Amino acid sequence: YLSDNIQSDMVSIIISDLINGIDKRRNMNILMFLTHHSKHESILRGIIDKSKSLFDDIQESRMEFDTTFIDDIVDKLPEISYVKSESDSQINRRKQADFQDDIEDRYGNELNHSESDGHEVSDSHDVEVNKQEEGEADLSTTKRLRTSSVFLKEFGLTMKALEILGQISKNYYGSLKVDQKNQLITEAVSAPLRALGYTFSMLSEDTQYVLDMIKRNIQEKFGHDERLTKEEIDTLSRKAIFSFTMAMGYNVIKRISSSIGSPYLFPVIEGVSREKGTNASKLISLSTKFDLGVSSSLDLLKELNNEMSSSAYASSLMKAFVLDYLYMFEVKDSEVQRICNISGIKYEIVSKQIALDRIQKVK
């Protein structure tokens, strides 16, 4: 009915309501079914515009100058190692699949619960927060300040928008026009990077406040341990922020690459990456390629490694994606060693801890 009457005012209102409610699984399913029957420009434009309205006051994270505060947090980056004894790709892929199933089951249960209780959070466009009045840090007023609940809802909507943009792109790539595919993929990449940009901007504007808050939490929990010095508490706090930002960047890029990843769309993805030309877009392209089991040439890896050498954050993420690929797919050991050497990943036969355990047993 909706497809047959797409031009009517009533149907336009219904479709608009569905798009505005994309955080509801039922609405997403209806939209997906509708786009199967109709690729009308108004539907695709409505979905893209909804996505563009999320974090619309924020610059996309480039993972360049916007992450220098992360580089400055830690004195020494954690070592990233490939361990040959843990490289059985079939076992690793099975573990990954089990983990993903568990996440989706929990996510589905939470989603059903949230939809059944009808709980809503105020639209972020209508909420401006005075942080000082709430006893929080004095942050920049150049952008809308979001409460944690509003941020989480807007972030969740962004991931929902990414999901539907990716599904439409992958499921109907054959019937979509070139321009439509470009628009869908561009926004699927841009929206999550805006959400990441907001997170980084908030942290960078008051890094010391966040550090002090983490230190207080550590002291409250482990303050009785006299072996833990102030210097060690400071180091732990800095590592915590670095780990959090690394996890955020890794998961957002992985979410993008898994949502849009398709051999048929990869030329479009590479085109979007080249047009943006940022560390973030290059990492998305690399992650998408690796997710599909496509090896990147050694020359390209060397080029990317050199380009990202000025950003410890981007460089660390690149190593993480390379490591994922090496663990998830069958790669000849000689090739693994060359890739590790180019990417700055340490190659080990067995992990240091296992080696130490074996030595202790011998003793």
C-alpha contacts under 8 A as a table, 3 or more apart, distances in Angstrom:
res1	aa1	res2	aa2	distance
1	Y	4	D	5.16
1	Y	5	N	6.09
2	L	5	N	5.26
2	L	6	I	5.67
2	L	11	V	6.07
2	L	34	L	7.30
3	S	6	I	5.22
3	S	34	L	6.46
3	S	37	H	6.30
3	S	38	S	5.88
5	N	8	S	5.67
5	N	11	V	6.55
6	I	11	V	5.94
6	I	12	S	6.65
6	I	40	H	7.96
7	Q	11	V	7.20
7	Q	12	S	7.01
8	S	11	V	5.42
8	S	12	S	6.27
9	D	12	S	5.02
9	D	13	I	6.33
10	M	13	I	5.20
10	M	14	I	6.37
11	V	14	I	4.96
11	V	15	I	6.10
12	S	15	I	5.18
12	S	16	S	6.07
13	I	16	S	5.02
13	I	17	D	6.19
14	I	17	D	5.13
14	I	18	L	6.26
15	I	18	L	4.99
15	I	19	I	6.21
15	I	31	L	7.94
15	I	43	I	7.45
16	S	19	I	5.15
16	S	20	N	6.18
16	S	46	G	7.11
17	D	20	N	5.09
17	D	21	G	6.18
18	L	21	G	5.11
18	L	22	I	6.35
18	L	27	N	5.30
18	L	28	M	7.52
18	L	30	I	7.90
18	L	31	L	7.13
19	I	22	I	5.30
19	I	27	N	7.36
19	I	28	M	7.87
19	I	31	L	7.62
19	I	46	G	6.94
19	I	47	I	6.05
19	I	50	K	7.02
20	N	50	K	6.90
21	G	24	K	5.83
21	G	27	N	6.38
22	I	25	R	7.01
22	I	27	N	5.70
22	I	28	M	5.42
22	I	157	L	7.16
22	I	160	K	6.59
22	I	161	A	7.11
23	D	27	N	7.69
23	D	28	M	7.53
23	D	156	G	7.47
23	D	157	L	5.71
23	D	160	K	6.10
24	K	27	N	5.42
24	K	28	M	6.47
24	K	111	L	7.99
24	K	115	E	6.76
25	R	28	M	5.07
25	R	29	N	6.20
25	R	111	L	7.90
26	R	29	N	5.19
26	R	30	I	6.31
27	N	30	I	5.15
27	N	31	L	6.20
28	M	31	L	5.12
28	M	32	M	6.14
28	M	164	I	7.04
29	N	32	M	5.09
29	N	33	F	6.17
30	I	33	F	5.11
30	I	34	L	5.98
31	L	34	L	4.88
31	L	35	T	6.09
32	M	35	T	5.22
32	M	36	H	6.35
32	M	164	I	7.37
32	M	167	Q	7.80
32	M	168	I	6.99
33	F	36	H	5.08
33	F	37	H	6.79
34	L	37	H	5.29
34	L	38	S	6.07
35	T	38	S	4.84
35	T	39	K	5.45
35	T	40	H	7.87
35	T	43	I	7.52
35	T	168	I	7.35
36	H	39	K	7.27
36	H	172	Y	7.41
39	K	43	I	7.05
39	K	44	L	7.07
39	K	176	L	7.34
40	H	43	I	5.66
40	H	44	L	6.87
41	E	44	L	5.33
41	E	45	R	5.83
42	S	45	R	5.05
42	S	46	G	5.85
43	I	46	G	5.12
43	I	47	I	6.36
44	L	47	I	5.23
44	L	48	I	6.17
44	L	180	Q	7.97
45	R	48	I	5.10
45	R	49	D	5.91
46	G	49	D	5.13
46	G	50	K	6.10
47	I	50	K	5.16
47	I	51	S	6.34
47	I	161	A	7.53
47	I	165	L	7.70
48	I	51	S	5.11
48	I	52	K	6.16
48	I	165	L	7.73
48	I	183	Q	7.80
48	I	184	L	6.88
48	I	187	E	6.74
49	D	52	K	4.90
49	D	53	S	6.25
50	K	53	S	5.25
50	K	54	L	7.06
50	K	161	A	7.86
51	S	54	L	5.54
51	S	158	T	6.57
51	S	161	A	5.71
51	S	162	L	7.92
51	S	187	E	7.25
51	S	191	A	6.52
52	K	55	F	7.57
52	K	56	D	6.09
52	K	187	E	7.22
52	K	191	A	6.70
53	S	56	D	5.12
54	L	154	E	6.54
54	L	157	L	7.74
54	L	158	T	6.53
54	L	191	A	7.12
55	F	58	I	5.46
55	F	154	E	7.52
55	F	191	A	7.60
55	F	194	R	6.03
55	F	195	A	6.18
55	F	198	Y	7.53
56	D	194	R	7.66
57	D	143	K	6.24
57	D	144	R	7.29
58	I	143	K	7.22
58	I	194	R	5.74
58	I	195	A	7.73
58	I	197	G	6.63
58	I	198	Y	6.17
59	Q	194	R	5.73
59	Q	197	G	6.12
59	Q	198	Y	7.72
60	E	190	S	6.50
60	E	191	A	7.75
60	E	193	L	4.82
60	E	194	R	4.09
60	E	195	A	7.53
60	E	196	L	7.25
60	E	197	G	5.21
61	S	64	E	7.89
61	S	66	D	6.63
61	S	193	L	5.25
61	S	194	R	6.16
61	S	196	L	6.06
61	S	197	G	4.29
61	S	200	F	7.79
61	S	280	A	6.97
62	R	65	F	7.46
62	R	66	D	6.68
62	R	193	L	7.89
62	R	197	G	7.99
62	R	278	T	5.36
62	R	279	N	5.84
62	R	280	A	5.16
62	R	281	S	7.58
63	M	66	D	5.98
63	M	67	T	5.46
63	M	278	T	7.37
63	M	279	N	5.63
63	M	280	A	5.45
63	M	311	S	7.66
63	M	313	Y	7.27
63	M	314	A	5.99
64	E	67	T	5.65
64	E	68	T	6.83
64	E	278	T	7.60
64	E	279	N	6.52
64	E	311	S	6.20
64	E	314	A	7.39
65	F	68	T	5.31
66	D	69	F	7.37
66	D	197	G	7.81
66	D	200	F	7.12
66	D	201	S	7.37
67	T	70	I	5.34
67	T	71	D	6.80
67	T	200	F	7.02
67	T	204	S	7.99
67	T	311	S	7.72
67	T	313	Y	6.85
68	T	71	D	4.98
68	T	72	D	6.32
68	T	311	S	7.04
68	T	313	Y	7.87
69	F	72	D	5.09
69	F	73	I	6.40
69	F	204	S	5.90
69	F	207	T	7.96
70	I	73	I	5.20
70	I	74	V	7.50
70	I	204	S	7.94
70	I	241	I	7.96
70	I	242	F	6.31
70	I	245	T	7.71
70	I	313	Y	6.78
71	D	74	V	6.47
71	D	311	S	7.02
71	D	312	A	5.63
71	D	313	Y	6.10
72	D	75	D	7.16
73	I	238	R	5.73
73	I	239	K	7.83
73	I	241	I	7.88
73	I	242	F	7.03
74	V	77	L	6.65
74	V	235	T	7.71
74	V	238	R	6.04
74	V	239	K	6.67
74	V	242	F	7.30
77	L	312	A	7.78
79	E	345	I	7.81
79	E	346	K	7.60
80	I	319	K	7.33
80	I	320	A	7.76
80	I	345	I	5.59
80	I	346	K	6.30
81	S	345	I	5.43
81	S	346	K	4.44
81	S	347	Y	5.86
81	S	348	E	6.89
82	Y	323	L	6.72
82	Y	340	C	7.65
82	Y	345	I	6.71
82	Y	346	K	6.03
82	Y	347	Y	5.00
82	Y	348	E	5.97
83	V	86	E	5.57
83	V	87	S	6.66
83	V	347	Y	6.33
83	V	348	E	4.80
83	V	349	I	5.58
83	V	350	V	5.46
83	V	351	S	5.86
84	K	87	S	5.16
84	K	347	Y	7.63
84	K	348	E	6.20
84	K	349	I	4.85
84	K	350	V	6.22
85	S	88	D	7.64
85	S	349	I	6.01
85	S	350	V	5.38
85	S	351	S	7.82
86	E	327	Y	7.82
86	E	350	V	7.72
87	S	92	N	7.40
87	S	326	L	7.49
87	S	327	Y	5.11
87	S	328	M	7.82
88	D	91	I	5.55
88	D	92	N	6.22
88	D	327	Y	6.94
88	D	328	M	7.87
89	S	92	N	4.96
89	S	93	R	5.90
89	S	327	Y	5.48
89	S	328	M	4.62
89	S	329	F	5.30
89	S	330	E	6.14
90	Q	93	R	5.21
90	Q	94	R	6.13
90	Q	328	M	7.30
90	Q	329	F	7.91
91	I	94	R	5.13
91	I	95	K	6.19
92	N	95	K	5.12
92	N	96	Q	6.11
92	N	327	Y	6.67
92	N	328	M	6.02
93	R	96	Q	4.94
93	R	97	A	6.06
93	R	328	M	5.69
94	R	97	A	5.06
94	R	98	D	6.18
95	K	98	D	5.14
95	K	99	F	6.11
96	Q	99	F	5.07
96	Q	100	Q	6.08
97	A	100	Q	5.04
97	A	101	D	6.11
98	D	101	D	5.12
98	D	102	D	6.24
99	F	102	D	5.13
99	F	103	I	6.28
100	Q	103	I	5.06
100	Q	104	E	6.14
101	D	104	E	5.12
101	D	105	D	6.07
102	D	105	D	5.14
102	D	106	R	6.25
103	I	106	R	5.26
103	I	107	Y	5.96
104	E	107	Y	4.89
104	E	108	G	5.84
105	D	108	G	5.10
105	D	109	N	6.24
106	R	109	N	5.14
106	R	110	E	6.20
107	Y	110	E	5.14
107	Y	111	L	6.00
108	G	111	L	5.00
108	G	112	N	6.13
109	N	112	N	5.20
109	N	113	H	6.18
110	E	113	H	5.06
110	E	114	S	6.07
111	L	114	S	5.13
111	L	115	E	6.09
112	N	115	E	5.19
112	N	116	S	6.04
113	H	116	S	5.17
113	H	117	D	6.27
114	S	117	D	5.46
114	S	118	G	6.41
114	S	119	H	6.44
115	E	118	G	5.31
115	E	119	H	7.27
121	V	149	S	7.10
121	V	150	V	6.43
121	V	153	K	7.07
122	S	126	D	7.17
122	S	127	V	7.15
122	S	150	V	6.86
123	D	126	D	5.61
123	D	127	V	6.78
123	D	150	V	7.17
124	S	127	V	5.11
124	S	128	E	7.80
124	S	146	R	6.77
124	S	150	V	5.74
124	S	151	F	7.52
124	S	154	E	7.03
125	H	128	E	7.89
127	V	144	R	7.84
127	V	145	L	7.79
127	V	146	R	6.83
128	E	144	R	5.90
128	E	145	L	5.54
128	E	146	R	6.39
129	V	144	R	7.80
129	V	145	L	5.48
129	V	146	R	6.21
129	V	147	T	6.63
130	N	133	E	5.50
130	N	134	E	6.74
130	N	145	L	7.67
131	K	134	E	5.17
131	K	135	G	6.37
131	K	136	E	5.00
131	K	137	A	6.20
131	K	138	D	6.29
131	K	139	L	7.21
131	K	145	L	7.90
132	Q	135	G	5.02
132	Q	136	E	5.36
132	Q	137	A	6.29
132	Q	138	D	5.93
133	E	136	E	7.42
137	A	206	D	7.04
137	A	209	Y	6.81
138	D	206	D	7.81
139	L	202	M	7.40
139	L	205	E	6.35
139	L	206	D	6.86
140	S	143	K	7.11
140	S	205	E	7.14
141	T	144	R	6.83
141	T	145	L	7.22
146	R	149	S	7.88
146	R	150	V	5.75
146	R	151	F	5.57
147	T	150	V	5.23
147	T	151	F	6.09
148	S	151	F	5.06
148	S	152	L	6.10
149	S	152	L	5.15
149	S	153	K	6.24
150	V	153	K	5.14
150	V	154	E	6.11
151	F	154	E	5.15
151	F	155	F	5.91
152	L	155	F	5.00
152	L	156	G	6.00
153	K	156	G	5.01
153	K	157	L	6.14
154	E	157	L	5.03
154	E	158	T	6.15
155	F	158	T	5.03
155	F	159	M	6.44
155	F	195	A	6.28
156	G	159	M	5.17
156	G	160	K	6.28
157	L	160	K	4.92
157	L	161	A	6.07
158	T	161	A	5.04
158	T	162	L	6.17
158	T	191	A	6.32
158	T	192	P	6.25
158	T	195	A	7.46
159	M	162	L	4.95
159	M	163	E	6.17
159	M	192	P	6.89
160	K	163	E	4.99
160	K	164	I	6.39
161	A	164	I	5.36
161	A	165	L	6.03
161	A	188	A	7.53
162	L	165	L	5.13
162	L	166	G	5.95
162	L	187	E	7.94
162	L	188	A	5.02
162	L	189	V	7.87
162	L	191	A	7.33
162	L	192	P	7.40
162	L	256	I	7.13
162	L	259	S	7.01
163	E	166	G	5.19
163	E	167	Q	6.09
163	E	259	S	5.95
164	I	167	Q	4.98
164	I	168	I	6.07
165	L	168	I	5.39
165	L	169	S	6.18
165	L	184	L	5.83
165	L	185	I	7.24
165	L	187	E	7.85
165	L	188	A	5.97
165	L	260	I	7.97
166	G	169	S	5.09
166	G	170	K	6.07
166	G	184	L	7.56
166	G	185	I	7.26
166	G	188	A	6.70
166	G	259	S	4.94
166	G	260	I	4.63
167	Q	170	K	5.24
167	Q	171	N	5.72
167	Q	259	S	6.99
167	Q	260	I	7.37
168	I	171	N	5.35
168	I	172	Y	5.75
168	I	173	Y	7.53
169	S	172	Y	5.75
169	S	173	Y	5.30
169	S	176	L	7.77
169	S	181	K	6.29
169	S	184	L	6.66
169	S	185	I	7.24
169	S	260	I	7.04
169	S	265	L	7.79
170	K	173	Y	5.45
170	K	260	I	6.62
170	K	261	G	7.72
170	K	262	S	6.53
170	K	265	L	7.28
172	Y	175	S	5.56
172	Y	176	L	6.18
173	Y	176	L	5.28
173	Y	181	K	7.17
173	Y	264	Y	7.41
173	Y	265	L	7.38
176	L	180	Q	6.08
176	L	181	K	6.28
177	K	180	Q	5.13
177	K	181	K	6.32
178	V	181	K	5.21
178	V	182	N	6.27
179	D	182	N	5.08
179	D	183	Q	6.22
180	Q	183	Q	5.14
180	Q	184	L	6.14
181	K	184	L	5.16
181	K	185	I	6.05
181	K	268	V	7.37
182	N	185	I	5.34
182	N	186	T	5.88
182	N	268	V	6.36
182	N	272	V	7.47
183	Q	186	T	5.18
183	Q	187	E	6.24
184	L	187	E	5.45
184	L	188	A	6.08
185	I	188	A	4.89
185	I	189	V	6.21
185	I	260	I	7.16
185	I	268	V	7.38
185	I	269	I	6.74
185	I	272	V	7.50
186	T	189	V	5.30
186	T	190	S	6.06
186	T	272	V	6.13
187	E	190	S	4.80
187	E	191	A	5.76
188	A	191	A	5.95
188	A	192	P	7.24
188	A	256	I	7.02
188	A	260	I	7.59
189	V	192	P	6.33
189	V	193	L	6.64
189	V	256	I	6.47
189	V	281	S	7.69
190	S	193	L	5.19
190	S	194	R	6.22
191	A	194	R	5.20
191	A	195	A	6.55
192	P	195	A	5.00
192	P	196	L	6.19
192	P	252	V	6.67
192	P	256	I	7.56
193	L	196	L	4.90
193	L	197	G	5.93
193	L	252	V	7.80
193	L	280	A	7.96
194	R	197	G	4.80
194	R	198	Y	6.29
195	A	198	Y	5.23
195	A	199	T	6.53
196	L	199	T	5.11
196	L	200	F	6.24
196	L	248	M	7.54
196	L	249	G	7.23
196	L	252	V	7.65
197	G	200	F	5.19
197	G	201	S	6.00
198	Y	201	S	5.12
198	Y	202	M	6.20
199	T	202	M	5.38
199	T	203	L	6.36
200	F	203	L	5.13
200	F	204	S	5.93
200	F	245	T	7.87
201	S	204	S	5.13
201	S	205	E	6.06
202	M	205	E	5.40
202	M	206	D	6.71
203	L	206	D	5.55
203	L	207	T	5.27
203	L	210	V	7.31
204	S	207	T	5.26
206	D	209	Y	5.40
206	D	210	V	6.62
207	T	210	V	5.22
207	T	211	L	6.14
208	Q	211	L	4.92
208	Q	212	D	6.05
209	Y	212	D	5.16
209	Y	213	M	6.20
210	V	213	M	5.06
210	V	214	I	6.26
211	L	214	I	5.22
211	L	215	K	6.14
211	L	234	D	7.89
211	L	237	S	5.96
211	L	238	R	6.79
211	L	241	I	7.66
212	D	215	K	4.98
212	D	216	R	6.19
213	M	216	R	5.19
213	M	217	N	6.40
214	I	217	N	5.08
214	I	218	I	6.21
214	I	237	S	5.73
215	K	218	I	5.08
215	K	219	Q	6.08
215	K	233	I	6.32
215	K	234	D	6.65
215	K	237	S	5.86
216	R	219	Q	5.07
216	R	220	E	6.07
217	N	220	E	5.12
217	N	221	K	6.22
218	I	221	K	5.15
218	I	222	F	5.77
218	I	223	G	7.14
218	I	233	I	7.02
218	I	237	S	7.96
219	Q	222	F	5.20
219	Q	223	G	4.28
219	Q	233	I	7.65
220	E	223	G	5.47
221	K	224	H	7.92
222	F	225	D	5.51
222	F	228	L	7.79
223	G	226	E	7.20
223	G	228	L	7.75
225	D	228	L	5.82
226	E	229	T	7.09
228	L	232	E	6.09
228	L	233	I	6.73
229	T	232	E	5.13
229	T	233	I	6.26
230	K	233	I	5.03
230	K	234	D	6.17
231	E	234	D	5.08
231	E	235	T	6.22
232	E	235	T	4.97
232	E	236	L	6.11
233	I	236	L	5.09
233	I	237	S	6.15
234	D	237	S	5.10
234	D	238	R	6.27
235	T	238	R	5.19
235	T	239	K	6.17
236	L	239	K	5.06
236	L	240	A	6.10
237	S	240	A	5.06
237	S	241	I	6.53
238	R	241	I	5.32
238	R	242	F	6.23
239	K	242	F	5.00
239	K	243	S	5.94
240	A	243	S	5.12
240	A	244	F	6.09
241	I	244	F	5.05
241	I	245	T	6.17
242	F	245	T	5.32
242	F	246	M	6.05
243	S	246	M	5.04
243	S	247	A	6.05
244	F	247	A	5.14
244	F	248	M	6.17
245	T	248	M	4.99
245	T	249	G	6.12
246	M	249	G	5.23
246	M	250	Y	5.95
246	M	313	Y	7.41
246	M	317	L	7.13
247	A	250	Y	5.12
247	A	251	N	5.92
248	M	251	N	5.38
248	M	252	V	6.05
249	G	252	V	5.32
249	G	253	I	6.14
249	G	317	L	7.62
250	Y	253	I	5.41
250	Y	254	K	6.04
250	Y	317	L	6.51
251	N	254	K	5.01
251	N	255	R	5.92
252	V	255	R	5.03
252	V	256	I	6.25
253	I	256	I	5.07
253	I	257	S	6.13
253	I	283	L	7.48
253	I	284	I	5.73
253	I	287	S	7.42
254	K	257	S	5.13
254	K	258	S	5.98
254	K	284	I	7.64
254	K	287	S	6.82
254	K	288	T	7.99
255	R	258	S	5.34
255	R	259	S	6.04
256	I	259	S	5.16
256	I	260	I	6.26
256	I	284	I	7.13
257	S	260	I	5.49
257	S	261	G	5.28
257	S	284	I	6.02
257	S	285	S	7.48
257	S	287	S	6.05
257	S	288	T	4.57
257	S	291	D	7.36
258	S	261	G	5.24
258	S	288	T	6.84
258	S	291	D	7.10
260	I	265	L	7.56
260	I	288	T	7.84
261	G	265	L	7.00
261	G	266	F	7.02
261	G	288	T	5.44
261	G	289	K	7.74
261	G	291	D	7.37
261	G	292	L	7.10
262	S	265	L	5.17
262	S	266	F	6.08
262	S	292	L	7.28
263	P	266	F	5.30
263	P	292	L	7.38
264	Y	267	P	7.29
265	L	268	V	5.32
265	L	269	I	6.26
266	F	269	I	4.85
266	F	270	E	6.02
266	F	288	T	7.92
266	F	289	K	7.77
267	P	270	E	5.15
267	P	271	G	6.15
268	V	271	G	5.00
268	V	272	V	6.26
269	I	272	V	5.17
269	I	273	S	6.16
269	I	285	S	6.49
270	E	273	S	4.97
270	E	274	R	6.14
270	E	285	S	6.08
271	G	274	R	5.17
271	G	275	E	6.17
272	V	275	E	5.09
272	V	276	K	6.23
272	V	281	S	7.75
273	S	276	K	5.31
273	S	277	G	5.86
273	S	278	T	7.52
273	S	281	S	4.84
273	S	282	K	5.71
273	S	284	I	7.69
273	S	285	S	6.42
274	R	277	G	4.89
274	R	281	S	7.79
274	R	282	K	7.64
276	K	281	S	6.49
277	G	281	S	6.52
277	G	282	K	6.95
278	T	281	S	5.29
278	T	282	K	6.25
279	N	282	K	5.16
279	N	283	L	6.14
279	N	308	M	6.90
279	N	314	A	6.69
280	A	283	L	5.17
280	A	284	I	6.30
280	A	314	A	7.61
281	S	284	I	5.03
281	S	285	S	6.29
282	K	285	S	5.10
282	K	286	L	6.17
283	L	286	L	4.95
283	L	287	S	5.95
283	L	317	L	7.90
283	L	318	M	6.55
284	I	287	S	5.10
284	I	288	T	6.04
285	S	288	T	5.18
285	S	289	K	6.25
286	L	289	K	5.17
286	L	290	F	6.21
286	L	296	S	7.65
286	L	321	F	7.81
287	S	290	F	5.07
287	S	291	D	6.00
287	S	321	F	6.10
288	T	291	D	5.09
288	T	292	L	6.42
289	K	292	L	5.30
289	K	293	G	6.57
289	K	294	V	5.32
289	K	295	S	7.16
289	K	296	S	7.46
290	F	293	G	4.96
290	F	294	V	5.38
290	F	295	S	6.36
290	F	296	S	7.64
290	F	321	F	7.59
290	F	322	V	7.69
290	F	325	Y	5.62
291	D	294	V	7.46
291	D	325	Y	7.25
293	G	325	Y	7.26
293	G	329	F	6.61
296	S	300	L	6.54
296	S	301	L	6.62
297	S	300	L	5.22
297	S	301	L	6.33
298	L	301	L	5.06
298	L	302	K	6.08
298	L	338	R	7.99
298	L	339	I	6.79
298	L	342	I	7.49
299	D	302	K	5.08
299	D	303	E	6.14
300	L	303	E	4.95
300	L	304	L	6.07
301	L	304	L	5.09
301	L	305	N	5.95
301	L	339	I	7.86
301	L	342	I	7.00
301	L	343	S	6.91
302	K	305	N	5.08
302	K	306	N	6.20
302	K	342	I	5.82
302	K	343	S	7.01
303	E	306	N	5.21
303	E	307	E	6.18
304	L	307	E	4.99
304	L	308	M	6.11
305	N	308	M	5.31
305	N	309	S	5.97
305	N	315	S	6.76
305	N	318	M	7.81
305	N	342	I	7.59
305	N	343	S	6.21
306	N	309	S	5.16
307	E	310	S	7.15
308	M	311	S	5.45
308	M	312	A	7.52
308	M	314	A	6.02
308	M	315	S	5.30
309	S	312	A	6.56
309	S	315	S	6.00
311	S	314	A	5.41
311	S	315	S	6.02
312	A	315	S	5.06
312	A	316	S	5.99
313	Y	316	S	5.24
313	Y	317	L	6.39
314	A	317	L	5.12
314	A	318	M	6.18
315	S	318	M	5.11
315	S	319	K	6.40
316	S	319	K	5.18
316	S	320	A	6.36
317	L	320	A	4.97
317	L	321	F	6.37
318	M	321	F	5.24
318	M	322	V	6.24
319	K	322	V	5.04
319	K	323	L	6.02
319	K	343	S	6.32
319	K	344	G	7.44
319	K	345	I	6.74
320	A	323	L	5.05
320	A	324	D	6.22
321	F	324	D	5.01
321	F	325	Y	6.38
322	V	325	Y	5.21
322	V	326	L	6.34
322	V	343	S	7.79
323	L	326	L	5.12
323	L	327	Y	6.23
324	D	327	Y	5.26
324	D	328	M	5.99
325	Y	328	M	5.19
325	Y	329	F	5.97
326	L	329	F	5.84
326	L	330	E	7.31
326	L	331	V	6.50
326	L	336	V	6.92
327	Y	330	E	7.79
331	V	335	E	6.59
331	V	336	V	6.36
332	K	335	E	5.21
332	K	336	V	6.19
333	D	336	V	4.85
333	D	337	Q	6.26
334	S	337	Q	5.28
334	S	338	R	6.48
335	E	338	R	5.12
335	E	339	I	6.15
336	V	339	I	5.15
336	V	340	C	6.07
337	Q	340	C	5.09
337	Q	341	N	6.08
337	Q	347	Y	6.64
338	R	341	N	5.11
338	R	342	I	6.26
339	I	342	I	5.23
339	I	343	S	6.02
340	C	343	S	5.13
340	C	344	G	5.84
340	C	345	I	4.60
340	C	346	K	6.39
340	C	347	Y	6.46
341	N	344	G	5.42
341	N	345	I	6.28
341	N	346	K	7.41
342	I	345	I	7.80
348	E	351	S	6.43
350	V	354	I	6.59
350	V	355	A	6.59
351	S	354	I	5.33
351	S	355	A	6.28
352	K	355	A	5.06
352	K	356	L	6.13
353	Q	356	L	5.06
353	Q	357	D	6.12
354	I	357	D	5.03
354	I	358	R	6.22
355	A	358	R	5.18
355	A	359	I	6.33
356	L	359	I	5.08
356	L	360	Q	6.22
357	D	360	Q	5.12
357	D	361	K	6.28
358	R	361	K	5.09
358	R	362	V	6.33
359	I	362	V	5.14
359	I	363	K	6.30
360	Q	363	K	5.10
